[in-house]
Amino acid sequence: MTLKTFSLILSGSAILASCGPAPTPQQQAARQHEIACLGGTLGGALIGGAIGNQFGGGSGKTILTAAGAAAGGFEGQRFAC
């Protein structure tokens, strides 16, 4: 398959996907809530992992990084949701 054909198929499917029904305000609010929850969880995990990485050494550093990421993800989700 050539690049032109692939591009044509990809753009055609994108155009057809945009022809769907518009989301209702309730669907939009639910989607925004899902995005906020995901953002809070990922942000908390990144920050917790970075903080946990500052402590320990060797395998202890790995354990503290993982524990910090888990705790940060949990708290981020709790805060955002």
ChimeraX commands (.cxc) that place a marker at each C-alpha (Angstrom):
marker #1 position 0.00,0.00,0.00 radius 0.5
marker #1 position 1.46,3.33,-0.96 radius 0.5
marker #1 position 1.65,6.34,1.31 radius 0.5
marker #1 position -0.90,8.21,-0.80 radius 0.5
marker #1 position -3.45,5.42,-0.50 radius 0.5
marker #1 position -2.87,5.10,3.22 radius 0.5
marker #1 position -3.26,8.87,3.71 radius 0.5
marker #1 position -6.45,8.89,1.67 radius 0.5
marker #1 position -7.97,6.04,3.69 radius 0.5
marker #1 position -6.94,7.63,6.99 radius 0.5
marker #1 position -8.36,11.06,6.12 radius 0.5
marker #1 position -11.56,9.50,4.77 radius 0.5
marker #1 position -12.17,7.58,7.96 radius 0.5
marker #1 position -11.49,10.73,10.02 radius 0.5
marker #1 position -14.07,12.64,8.00 radius 0.5
marker #1 position -16.64,9.88,8.44 radius 0.5
marker #1 position -15.97,9.70,12.18 radius 0.5
marker #1 position -16.72,13.40,12.53 radius 0.5
marker #1 position -20.17,12.90,11.00 radius 0.5
marker #1 position -21.50,11.20,14.12 radius 0.5
marker #1 position -24.11,12.70,16.43 radius 0.5
marker #1 position -23.02,15.56,18.68 radius 0.5
marker #1 position -22.52,14.56,22.31 radius 0.5
marker #1 position -25.11,15.70,24.81 radius 0.5
marker #1 position -24.11,18.04,27.65 radius 0.5
marker #1 position -24.28,15.09,30.05 radius 0.5
marker #1 position -21.89,13.09,27.88 radius 0.5
marker #1 position -19.52,16.05,27.67 radius 0.5
marker #1 position -19.58,16.50,31.45 radius 0.5
marker #1 position -18.92,12.79,31.99 radius 0.5
marker #1 position -16.01,12.90,29.55 radius 0.5
marker #1 position -14.49,15.93,31.27 radius 0.5
marker #1 position -14.82,14.17,34.62 radius 0.5
marker #1 position -13.04,11.10,33.25 radius 0.5
marker #1 position -10.23,13.26,31.87 radius 0.5
marker #1 position -9.87,15.08,35.20 radius 0.5
marker #1 position -9.69,11.78,37.10 radius 0.5
marker #1 position -7.10,10.37,34.72 radius 0.5
marker #1 position -5.04,13.57,34.84 radius 0.5
marker #1 position -5.11,13.63,38.63 radius 0.5
marker #1 position -4.08,9.99,38.86 radius 0.5
marker #1 position -1.21,10.30,36.38 radius 0.5
marker #1 position -0.03,13.62,37.81 radius 0.5
marker #1 position -0.05,12.25,41.35 radius 0.5
marker #1 position 1.83,9.13,40.26 radius 0.5
marker #1 position 4.50,11.18,38.51 radius 0.5
marker #1 position 4.99,13.52,41.44 radius 0.5
marker #1 position 4.93,10.67,44.00 radius 0.5
marker #1 position 7.43,8.67,41.96 radius 0.5
marker #1 position 9.75,11.67,41.66 radius 0.5
marker #1 position 9.62,12.27,45.40 radius 0.5
marker #1 position 10.12,8.58,46.21 radius 0.5
marker #1 position 13.11,8.48,43.86 radius 0.5
marker #1 position 14.93,11.03,46.02 radius 0.5
marker #1 position 15.31,8.57,48.90 radius 0.5
marker #1 position 17.07,5.26,49.42 radius 0.5
marker #1 position 19.72,3.54,47.39 radius 0.5
marker #1 position 19.99,0.41,45.26 radius 0.5
marker #1 position 16.88,-1.72,45.35 radius 0.5
marker #1 position 15.49,0.45,48.16 radius 0.5
marker #1 position 15.38,3.38,45.76 radius 0.5
marker #1 position 13.35,1.31,43.28 radius 0.5
marker #1 position 10.94,0.22,46.01 radius 0.5
marker #1 position 10.50,3.78,47.29 radius 0.5
marker #1 position 9.96,5.08,43.76 radius 0.5
marker #1 position 7.25,2.49,43.14 radius 0.5
marker #1 position 5.65,3.13,46.52 radius 0.5
marker #1 position 5.70,6.88,45.92 radius 0.5
marker #1 position 4.12,6.45,42.50 radius 0.5
marker #1 position 1.40,4.20,43.91 radius 0.5
marker #1 position 0.65,6.52,46.82 radius 0.5
marker #1 position 0.75,9.59,44.58 radius 0.5
marker #1 position -1.58,7.98,42.05 radius 0.5
marker #1 position -4.02,7.04,44.78 radius 0.5
marker #1 position -4.03,10.51,46.32 radius 0.5
marker #1 position -4.18,12.21,42.91 radius 0.5
marker #1 position -7.24,10.18,41.99 radius 0.5
marker #1 position -8.85,10.86,45.34 radius 0.5
marker #1 position -8.24,14.59,44.95 radius 0.5
marker #1 position -9.33,14.87,41.29 radius 0.5
marker #1 position -12.36,12.61,41.43 radius 0.5
marker link #1:1,2 radius 0.2
marker link #1:2,3 radius 0.2
marker link #1:3,4 radius 0.2
marker link #1:4,5 radius 0.2
marker link #1:5,6 radius 0.2
marker link #1:6,7 radius 0.2
marker link #1:7,8 radius 0.2
marker link #1:8,9 radius 0.2
marker link #1:9,10 radius 0.2
marker link #1:10,11 radius 0.2
marker link #1:11,12 radius 0.2
marker link #1:12,13 radius 0.2
marker link #1:13,14 radius 0.2
marker link #1:14,15 radius 0.2
marker link #1:15,16 radius 0.2
marker link #1:16,17 radius 0.2
marker link #1:17,18 radius 0.2
marker link #1:18,19 radius 0.2
marker link #1:19,20 radius 0.2
marker link #1:20,21 radius 0.2
marker link #1:21,22 radius 0.2
marker link #1:22,23 radius 0.2
marker link #1:23,24 radius 0.2
marker link #1:24,25 radius 0.2
marker link #1:25,26 radius 0.2
marker link #1:26,27 radius 0.2
marker link #1:27,28 radius 0.2
marker link #1:28,29 radius 0.2
marker link #1:29,30 radius 0.2
marker link #1:30,31 radius 0.2
marker link #1:31,32 radius 0.2
marker link #1:32,33 radius 0.2
marker link #1:33,34 radius 0.2
marker link #1:34,35 radius 0.2
marker link #1:35,36 radius 0.2
marker link #1:36,37 radius 0.2
marker link #1:37,38 radius 0.2
marker link #1:38,39 radius 0.2
marker link #1:39,40 radius 0.2
marker link #1:40,41 radius 0.2
marker link #1:41,42 radius 0.2
marker link #1:42,43 radius 0.2
marker link #1:43,44 radius 0.2
marker link #1:44,45 radius 0.2
marker link #1:45,46 radius 0.2
marker link #1:46,47 radius 0.2
marker link #1:47,48 radius 0.2
marker link #1:48,49 radius 0.2
marker link #1:49,50 radius 0.2
marker link #1:50,51 radius 0.2
marker link #1:51,52 radius 0.2
marker link #1:52,53 radius 0.2
marker link #1:53,54 radius 0.2
marker link #1:54,55 radius 0.2
marker link #1:55,56 radius 0.2
marker link #1:56,57 radius 0.2
marker link #1:57,58 radius 0.2
marker link #1:58,59 radius 0.2
marker link #1:59,60 radius 0.2
marker link #1:60,61 radius 0.2
marker link #1:61,62 radius 0.2
marker link #1:62,63 radius 0.2
marker link #1:63,64 radius 0.2
marker link #1:64,65 radius 0.2
marker link #1:65,66 radius 0.2
marker link #1:66,67 radius 0.2
marker link #1:67,68 radius 0.2
marker link #1:68,69 radius 0.2
marker link #1:69,70 radius 0.2
marker link #1:70,71 radius 0.2
marker link #1:71,72 radius 0.2
marker link #1:72,73 radius 0.2
marker link #1:73,74 radius 0.2
marker link #1:74,75 radius 0.2
marker link #1:75,76 radius 0.2
marker link #1:76,77 radius 0.2
marker link #1:77,78 radius 0.2
marker link #1:78,79 radius 0.2
marker link #1:79,80 radius 0.2
marker link #1:80,81 radius 0.2
view
